[in-house]
């Protein structure tokens, strides 16, 4: 059996297959996503979802779904499935699914009487085009296949409604048509690798219901437009490729293109290959630059998450060149020592107290893979200096270094750390003051910069900054450490300490340079292990706290409240594993291996081959939020790489 495979009993069970999702991206911002049985349960689902230049590069659902109908002896068997208002499913094509397996690409097998039909879908790399290959494996009599496209042409955050402005006209294309439902959109070309009959029967399909949106408290009913259908005969053993994209294709080359793209994706799946494939899905290439999409389906790039993800997404898979390319791409937006929250924003915002420090941390990881300190200092030394000086010179009036050497950050209604959920424009957890992980990163950055400068021979920098290490270390311990509690305060403001047990203090243990003594590190690690560790990551708040939320559910407001008050975040595991192995060395391997290997089963759960944004704090730790998140895949990859390095 393949590593990622599902049998008939699982697939025909809607309670099972509706909650398993599929995601594929093209490394240029487009993606396809649906459920295991093909029934869209989110407004974000679609077979071709692309960034549209005319609309600011925001993602839009063009081809929502494609219904297949097998016709034999004048009998029709519809393989599609849609959920309509009230929970009615029509048609119920999932009952014909016999197997879904994941090798290079997902392959779905349908059986209808004596007909066995397989379907394979992929996105063309760096192009806005989906290719769907149908193969008639078995047939006892003449067989016809009908394809009916459901079109949306709308932003991923909105829903389409029937209207009289839709363009019902279409143009001819090789073995197919081109159509554009609304002004401002590009043409969508739908073509086949063989000659087909196209029958124009324009019609609206009303009140398609998205179950995930219904349960999440959003609008959940959509009307989709079907312009007509394609129909063609198939012989036993024959394969046909259907293409939908923003450029007209040469029908003769579609099969060859499918084979070429399929070969790029490797062979059979293993846990490591699944992680690597998931990692590559977040990489977005734009000309000479590259970026990381924070998560699918609704996120773009987020600078802090990009930097935290880089070692896991790139260097864990020995692609340091890509890491450097992404870093250099971000340096174009570097201003006064700080990076913007998101480089795609029309108006850049600088609301992060730690992102620039994470940039230095990436350089630190880069040095471990490419041991060339002189070259690194030459490449990034000036950037590192500007970052450190930006804090001491208070380049942003809401982020400053206090006389004691620690970083203080506060801005009204704004969260400046990674715990940045908000409701009605106000931060749920402002964490104003001296945040523990920000200052742990600050100490690590200073010490690393001094060592790198020493290896590169920059004496002037060393003389300027060497006094700060001792100063920051002493202030850190005095400010955050409590022998009585046996752990670090999460944030300190006006001598008021927040003693809620959160994972942020673990950063101080995991960093290569830490102010903490070995015994203090052990105590922090022990508290985190006892109160926050789960087999899916670290909770954001201890369950014994009054404000703990164990389940992420309810209205959007309710869910936002829970994000950093108990929800489990997998990306934090990389720092737990790093800290645990740092303390216990090889003796800690069995424990951390057991945690990391538990993710092997997780890859067949929520989004197949991916790791969701977060999990409930309470067991069984159900996945929530975005279906696939970059820093989570990166964190697991990074941790596995650490384990492997210890074994070797």
C-alpha positions in Angstrom: 0.0 0.0 0.0 1.2 3.5 -0.7 2.0 5.8 2.2 -0.9 8.1 1.3 -3.8 6.0 0.2 -7.5 5.7 1.0 -9.9 2.8 0.4 -13.5 2.6 -0.8 -15.0 2.4 2.7 -13.4 5.7 3.7 -14.1 7.5 0.5 -17.8 6.8 0.3 -18.2 7.9 3.9 -19.0 11.6 3.7 -18.2 12.1 7.4 -14.7 11.0 6.6 -13.9 12.2 3.0 -15.5 15.7 3.3 -13.0 16.5 6.0 -9.9 15.4 4.1 -8.6 18.1 1.8 -6.2 18.2 -1.2 -3.9 21.1 -2.1 -1.5 21.7 -4.9 0.3 24.9 -5.9 2.2 26.0 -9.0 5.0 28.0 -7.2 3.7 31.2 -8.8 0.7 32.0 -6.5 -1.9 29.7 -8.0 -3.4 26.7 -6.4 -6.0 23.9 -6.6 -7.8 22.7 -3.5 -10.8 20.6 -2.8 -11.8 17.6 -0.6 -10.9 14.0 -1.1 -14.2 13.2 -2.7 -14.2 16.4 -4.8 -17.1 18.2 -3.0 -16.0 21.8 -2.2 -16.6 22.7 1.4 -14.9 26.1 1.5 -15.3 29.3 -0.6 -11.6 29.0 -1.0 -11.8 25.7 -2.8 -11.4 25.5 -6.5 -9.6 23.7 -9.3 -7.9 26.8 -10.7 -7.4 29.7 -8.2 -5.1 32.4 -9.5 -3.7 35.8 -8.6 -5.3 38.3 -11.1 -3.1 41.3 -12.0 -6.0 43.6 -12.7 -7.2 43.1 -9.2 -4.0 43.9 -7.3 -2.7 40.3 -7.6 -5.3 39.0 -5.2 -6.4 35.4 -5.7 -9.6 34.6 -7.6 -11.5 31.3 -8.1 -12.0 30.8 -11.8 -12.8 27.1 -12.3 -14.6 26.0 -9.2 -15.2 22.4 -10.1 -15.6 20.1 -13.0 -18.3 17.4 -13.1 -17.6 14.2 -15.0 -20.4 12.1 -16.4 -19.9 8.5 -17.8 -22.4 7.6 -20.5 -22.9 4.0 -21.5 -25.9 2.5 -23.4 -27.7 5.8 -22.9 -27.4 5.6 -19.2 -25.7 8.5 -17.4 -23.5 8.2 -14.2 -22.5 11.6 -12.8 -19.2 11.4 -10.9 -19.5 14.9 -9.4 -20.7 15.9 -6.0 -22.1 19.2 -4.7 -23.7 20.1 -1.4 -26.8 22.3 -1.8 -28.7 24.4 0.7 -30.0 22.3 3.6 -27.3 19.7 3.3 -28.6 17.9 0.2 -26.0 16.3 -2.0 -26.6 16.1 -5.7 -25.2 14.4 -7.6 -23.6 11.8 -5.3 -20.6 10.8 -7.4 -18.5 9.9 -4.4 -20.3 6.5 -4.3 -18.4 5.5 -7.4 -14.9 6.2 -6.0 -13.0 3.1 -5.3 -9.5 4.4 -4.4 -7.4 7.5 -4.1 -3.7 7.2 -3.9 -0.9 9.8 -3.8 2.4 9.1 -5.7 3.7 12.0 -7.8 0.2 13.3 -8.0 -3.2 12.3 -6.6 -4.9 9.6 -8.6 -8.7 8.9 -8.2 -10.2 5.6 -9.4 -14.0 5.4 -10.2 -15.9 2.2 -11.0 -19.3 2.4 -12.7 -20.6 -1.0 -13.6 -18.0 -2.4 -16.1 -16.3 1.0 -16.4 -13.1 1.9 -14.5 -12.0 5.5 -15.0 -9.0 7.2 -13.4 -8.4 10.9 -12.9 -5.2 12.7 -12.2 -4.9 16.4 -11.6 -1.9 18.7 -11.5 -1.0 22.4 -11.9 1.6 23.4 -14.4 4.7 24.8 -12.6 4.8 28.6 -12.6 1.8 28.8 -15.0 -1.9 29.4 -14.5 -3.0 26.1 -15.9 -4.5 22.9 -14.5 -4.2 19.6 -16.4 -6.6 16.8 -15.7 -5.9 13.4 -17.2 -8.6 10.8 -17.6 -7.8 7.2 -18.5 -10.4 4.6 -19.4 -8.9 1.6 -17.7 -11.8 -0.8 -18.3 -15.0 -0.6 -20.5 -17.3 -3.4 -21.6 -19.2 -1.3 -24.2 -18.8 2.1 -26.0 -18.2 4.9 -23.5 -18.7 8.7 -23.6 -17.3 11.1 -21.1 -19.0 14.5 -20.5 -17.3 17.3 -18.6 -19.3 20.2 -17.1 -17.3 23.2 -15.8 -18.6 25.2 -12.8 -17.3 28.8 -13.0 -17.0 31.4 -10.3 -14.8 34.3 -11.4 -14.6 36.0 -8.0 -12.2 36.9 -5.2 -11.5 34.0 -2.8 -13.0 35.9 0.1 -16.3 36.5 -1.7 -19.1 34.4 -3.1 -20.7 34.5 -6.5 -24.4 35.2 -6.9 -26.6 34.8 -10.0 -26.8 38.0 -12.0 -27.7 39.4 -15.4 -24.3 40.9 -16.0 -22.5 37.6 -16.6 -21.1 37.2 -20.0 -22.7 34.2 -21.6 -20.7 34.4 -24.8 -17.7 32.3 -25.6 -15.0 32.0 -28.3 -13.5 29.1 -30.0 -10.1 27.6 -29.0 -8.3 24.5 -30.2 -10.4 21.5 -29.1 -12.4 23.8 -26.8 -13.5 27.3 -25.9 -12.4 30.5 -24.2 -14.7 32.5 -21.9 -14.6 35.5 -19.6 -17.6 36.0 -17.2 -16.8 39.6 -16.2 -14.9 42.6 -17.3 -11.4 42.9 -16.0 -10.7 39.2 -15.9 -8.5 37.4 -18.4 -10.0 34.7 -20.7 -10.2 31.2 -19.3 -9.3 28.6 -22.0 -10.8 25.2 -21.6 -9.4 22.6 -24.0 -9.0 18.9 -24.6 -6.2 16.8 -26.1 -8.6 15.4 -28.6 -11.5 16.8 -30.7 -14.6 17.3 -28.6 -18.2 18.4 -29.0 -19.0 21.5 -27.0 -22.7 22.1 -26.2 -23.5 25.6 -25.0 -26.2 25.4 -22.3 -25.5 28.5 -20.1 -27.2 28.1 -16.7 -26.9 29.0 -13.1 -26.7 26.4 -10.3 -28.1 28.0 -7.2 -27.4 27.7 -3.5 -24.3 25.5 -3.4 -23.5 25.2 0.2 -20.0 25.4 1.7 -20.0 23.4 4.9 -16.8 24.8 6.4 -18.0 28.4 5.9 -21.3 27.5 7.5 -19.6 26.1 10.6 -17.2 29.0 10.8 -19.9 31.6 10.9 -19.5 33.1 7.4 -21.7 33.4 4.4 -21.9 30.0 2.9 -24.2 29.9 -0.2 -23.0 30.4 -3.7 -24.4 30.4 -7.2 -22.1 29.0 -9.9 -22.3 29.5 -13.6 -22.1 26.6 -16.0 -21.6 27.7 -19.7 -22.2 24.3 -21.2 -20.4 21.0 -21.4 -17.7 19.0 -23.4 -18.4 15.6 -24.7 -16.2 12.9 -26.4 -16.0 9.2 -26.9 -13.3 7.1 -25.2 -11.8 3.7 -25.9 -10.5 1.3 -23.4 -6.9 2.2 -22.5 -7.3 5.7 -23.9 -6.1 8.8 -22.0 -7.5 12.3 -22.5 -6.1 15.5 -21.0 -8.4 18.4 -20.2 -6.7 21.8 -19.7 -8.0 25.0 -18.1 -5.7 28.1 -18.1 -5.2 31.7 -18.8 -3.3 31.1 -22.1 -4.4 29.1 -25.1 -2.7 25.7 -25.2 -1.7 23.5 -28.2 -4.1 20.6 -27.8 -1.6 18.2 -29.5 1.0 18.8 -26.8 -1.3 18.5 -23.7 -0.5 14.8 -23.1 3.2 15.5 -23.4 3.0 18.5 -21.1 1.2 16.4 -18.5 3.9 13.7 -18.6 6.6 16.3 -18.3 5.0 17.9 -15.3 4.4 14.6 -13.7 8.0 13.6 -13.9 9.0 16.7 -12.1 7.1 15.5 -9.0 9.1 12.4 -8.3 7.9 8.9 -7.4 6.3 7.2 -4.5 5.7 9.0 -1.3 7.5 8.7 2.0 7.1 10.8 5.1 10.2 12.9 4.1 9.3 13.2 0.5 5.8 14.4 1.5 7.3 17.0 3.7 9.6 18.2 1.0 6.8 18.4 -1.5 4.7 20.3 0.9 7.6 22.7 1.6 8.1 23.4 -2.1 4.4 24.3 -2.5 5.0 27.5 -0.4 7.8 28.8 -2.6 6.8 31.4 -5.0 9.0 32.5 -7.8 8.6 35.9 -9.5 11.2 36.7 -12.1 14.5 37.1 -10.3 12.9 37.1 -6.9 11.4 34.5 -4.6 9.1 34.5 -1.7 7.2 32.2 0.7 3.4 32.0 0.8 2.6 31.9 4.6 -0.3 29.5 4.1 -3.1 28.2 1.9 -5.7 29.1 1.0 -6.0 32.7 2.2 -2.6 33.9 3.2 0.0 35.8 1.2 3.6 36.2 2.4 4.1 37.3 6.0 7.6 38.5 6.7 8.1 37.1 10.2 6.8 33.7 9.1 9.0 33.8 6.0 12.1 34.2 8.1 11.1 31.6 10.7 10.3 29.2 7.9 13.4 29.6 5.8 15.8 27.2 7.6 13.1 24.4 7.6 11.8 25.0 4.0 15.2 25.5 2.4 18.2 24.5 4.3 16.7 21.3 5.8 16.5 20.2 2.2 19.9 21.5 1.3 18.8 24.5 -0.8 20.8 27.3 0.7 20.8 29.2 -2.7 17.1 29.5 -2.5 17.3 30.7 1.1 19.8 33.4 0.0 17.6 34.4 -2.9 14.6 34.9 -0.7 16.6 36.9 1.9 17.9 39.1 -0.9 14.4 39.6 -2.2 13.2 40.9 1.2 16.2 43.3 1.5 14.5 45.4 -1.2 11.9 46.3 1.4 14.4 46.8 4.2 14.0 50.3 5.7 15.7 51.9 8.6 16.7 48.5 10.1 13.2 47.0 9.9 11.2 44.8 7.5 7.5 45.4 6.7 4.9 43.0 8.0 3.9 42.0 4.5 5.8 43.0 1.4 2.6 42.7 -0.8 0.7 45.4 1.1 -0.1 48.5 -0.9 1.0 50.6 2.0 3.9 48.9 3.9 3.4 48.6 7.7 6.2 48.1 10.2 4.5 46.5 13.2 7.0 43.9 14.4 9.4 44.1 17.3 11.2 40.8 16.3 11.1 40.2 12.6 14.5 41.9 12.0 16.0 39.7 14.8 14.6 36.6 13.1 16.5 37.8 9.9 19.7 37.6 11.9 18.7 34.2 13.2 18.4 33.0 9.6 21.9 34.1 8.9 23.0 32.2 12.0 21.4 29.0 10.6 22.9 29.7 7.1 26.4 29.8 8.7 25.8 26.3 10.1 25.1 25.0 6.6 27.7 27.1 4.7 30.6 27.6 7.0 32.0 30.7 5.4 31.9 33.5 8.0 33.9 36.1 6.0 31.6 35.7 3.0 28.5 36.0 5.2 29.8 39.1 6.9 30.5 40.6 3.5 27.0 39.8 2.3 25.0 40.7 5.4 27.3 42.4 7.9 26.1 45.9 7.0 22.4 44.7 7.3 23.1 43.2 10.7 24.7 46.4 11.9 21.8 48.5 10.6 19.3 46.2 12.4 21.1 46.4 15.8 21.5 50.2 15.5 17.9 50.6 14.5 16.8 49.3 18.0 19.3 51.4 19.9 18.7 54.5 17.8 14.9 54.0 18.1 14.2 54.2 14.4 10.6 53.4 15.2 9.2 55.4 18.0 7.2 52.5 19.5 10.2 50.1 19.6 13.2 51.1 21.7 16.1 49.9 23.8 15.9 50.9 27.4 18.8 52.0 29.5 19.1 48.5 30.9 19.7 47.2 27.4 16.4 45.4 26.8 13.9 46.0 24.0 10.6 47.7 24.9 7.8 47.7 22.4 4.3 49.3 22.7 1.8 50.7 20.2 -1.8 51.5 21.0 -4.2 48.7 19.9 -1.4 47.0 18.0 0.3 43.6 18.7 4.0 43.9 17.9 4.9 40.2 18.5 3.9 37.0 16.7 0.8 36.7 19.0 -0.9 39.3 16.9 -4.6 38.2 16.6 -7.0 41.1 16.7 -10.7 41.8 17.0 -12.3 45.0 15.5 -8.8 46.4 14.9 -7.6 45.9 18.5 -5.0 43.4 19.6 -6.3 40.5 21.7 -2.9 40.2 23.4 -1.0 43.5 23.1 1.9 42.1 25.1 3.1 45.7 25.5 6.4 46.2 27.2 9.5 43.9 27.3 8.5 40.6 25.7 10.6 37.6 26.6 11.2 36.1 23.2 12.0 39.5 21.6 14.7 40.0 24.2 16.0 36.4 23.9 16.3 37.0 20.1 18.0 40.4 20.8 20.6 38.8 23.1 21.2 36.0 20.6 21.5 38.5 17.7 24.1 40.6 19.5 26.2 37.7 20.5 26.1 36.0 17.1 26.9 39.3 15.3 30.0 39.7 17.6 31.2 36.2 16.9 30.6 36.5 13.2 32.4 39.9 13.1 35.3 38.3 15.1 35.6 35.5 12.5 35.5 38.1 9.7 38.0 40.4 11.4 35.7 43.5 12.0 37.3 44.9 15.1 35.6 48.2 15.0 32.1 46.6 15.3 33.4 44.4 18.2 34.6 47.4 20.2 31.3 49.2 19.7 29.1 46.3 20.8 31.0 43.9 23.0 29.8 45.7 26.2 26.1 44.9 25.3 26.3 41.1 25.8 26.9 41.3 29.5 24.6 44.2 30.0 21.6 42.5 28.2 22.3 39.2 29.9 22.2 40.7 33.4 19.1 42.7 32.7 17.4 39.7 31.1 17.8 37.6 34.1 16.9 40.4 36.5 13.8 41.3 34.6 12.4 37.9 33.5 13.7 35.1 35.8 11.9 34.0 38.9 13.5 31.4 41.1 10.1 31.1 42.9 8.2 30.3 39.7 11.1 28.4 38.1 10.5 30.0 34.7 10.5 33.3 32.8 7.9 36.0 32.8 6.2 36.3 29.4 6.2 40.1 29.3 7.1 42.8 31.8 5.8 46.4 31.8 6.2 49.0 34.6 7.6 46.3 36.8 4.4 44.3 36.4 5.2 40.7 35.4 2.9 38.4 33.4 3.5 34.9 34.7 1.1 33.1 32.4 2.9 30.0 31.1 3.4 30.5 27.4 5.8 29.0 24.9 7.7 32.3 24.2 10.1 31.7 27.0 11.3 28.5 25.2 13.0 30.7 22.6 15.5 31.8 25.3 16.5 28.1 25.8 16.6 27.1 22.1 18.8 30.0 20.9 22.6 29.2 20.5 23.3 32.2 22.8 21.2 32.5 26.0 21.5 34.4 29.2 20.2 31.4 31.1 22.4 29.1 33.1 22.0 25.4 32.4 19.9 24.7 35.4 17.5 27.6 34.5 17.2 26.2 31.0 16.3 22.8 32.4 13.6 24.4 34.6 12.0 26.3 31.7 12.1 23.3 29.5 10.5 21.2 32.2 7.6 23.7 32.7 7.0 23.9 28.9 7.1 20.1 28.6 4.7 19.6 31.5 2.1 22.3 30.6 2.4 23.1 27.0 3.7 20.2 25.0 1.3 18.1 22.9 2.0 15.7 20.0 1.0 18.5 17.6 3.1 21.3 18.9 3.0 23.7 21.9 0.0 25.2 23.4 0.0 29.0 23.6 -1.3 29.0 27.2 -1.3 26.5 30.0 -4.6 24.7 30.5 -4.7 25.6 34.1 -5.0 29.3 33.3 -8.4 31.0 33.7 -8.3 32.4 30.2 -7.4 29.1 28.5 -9.5 28.1 25.4 -9.2 24.4 24.7 -11.3 24.4 21.6 -11.2 26.8 18.6 -14.8 27.1 17.7 -17.8 29.4 17.4 -18.0 32.8 15.7 -14.9 34.5 14.1 -14.5 36.5 17.2 -14.6 33.5 19.5 -12.0 31.7 17.3 -9.8 34.8 17.3 -9.8 34.9 21.1 -8.6 31.3 21.2 -5.7 31.6 18.8 -3.2 32.5 21.4 -5.0 31.4 24.5 -4.5 27.7 24.2 -4.4 26.8 20.6 -1.5 24.5 19.6 1.0 25.8 17.0 3.3 23.1 15.4 6.1 25.5 14.3 7.1 25.9 18.0 8.1 22.3 18.1 11.4 23.0 16.3 12.5 25.2 19.2 11.3 22.6 21.7 13.3 19.9 19.9 16.3 22.2 19.7 16.1 23.0 23.4 15.5 19.4 24.4 18.5 18.0 22.5 20.6 20.9 23.7 19.9 19.9 27.3 19.7 16.1 27.0 22.0 15.5 24.0 21.6 12.0 22.4 19.7 10.8 25.5 16.8 13.0 24.4 16.6 11.4 21.0 14.0 8.7 21.8 11.6 11.2 23.3 11.8 13.8 20.5 11.7 11.1 17.7 8.5 9.8 19.1 6.9 13.3 18.9 8.1 13.9 15.4 7.1 10.5 14.1 3.6 11.1 15.3 3.3 13.6 12.4 3.6 10.8 9.9 0.0 9.8 10.7 -1.1 13.5 10.7 -0.1 13.8 7.0 -3.2 11.7 6.1 -5.6 13.7 8.2 -6.8 17.3 7.5 -5.0 18.4 4.3 -3.4 15.4 2.8 0.4 15.7 2.9 0.3 19.0 4.7 0.1 20.5 8.2 -2.7 22.9 9.1 -2.3 26.3 10.8 -3.1 25.3 14.3 -4.8 22.7 16.5 -7.2 22.7 19.4 -5.4 22.8 22.7 -7.6 19.9 24.1 -7.2 16.4 22.8 -7.7 15.0 20.2 -6.1 18.2 18.9 -8.3 18.7 15.8 -6.7 20.8 13.0 -8.1 24.3 12.6 -7.4 27.5 10.5 -5.7 27.5 7.2 -5.3 24.0 5.7 -1.6 24.3 5.2 0.9 26.6 6.9 4.5 27.2 5.8 6.2 27.6 9.2 4.5 24.5 10.5 5.8 22.3 7.6 9.2 24.1 8.1 9.2 23.5 11.9 8.6 19.8 11.5 11.2 19.6 8.7 13.7 21.6 10.8 13.2 19.4 13.9 13.6 16.2 11.8 16.8 17.5 10.4 18.1 18.2 14.0 17.2 14.6 15.0 18.9 13.2 11.9 22.1 15.2 12.5 22.2 13.8 16.1 21.8 10.3 14.8 24.6 10.8 12.2 
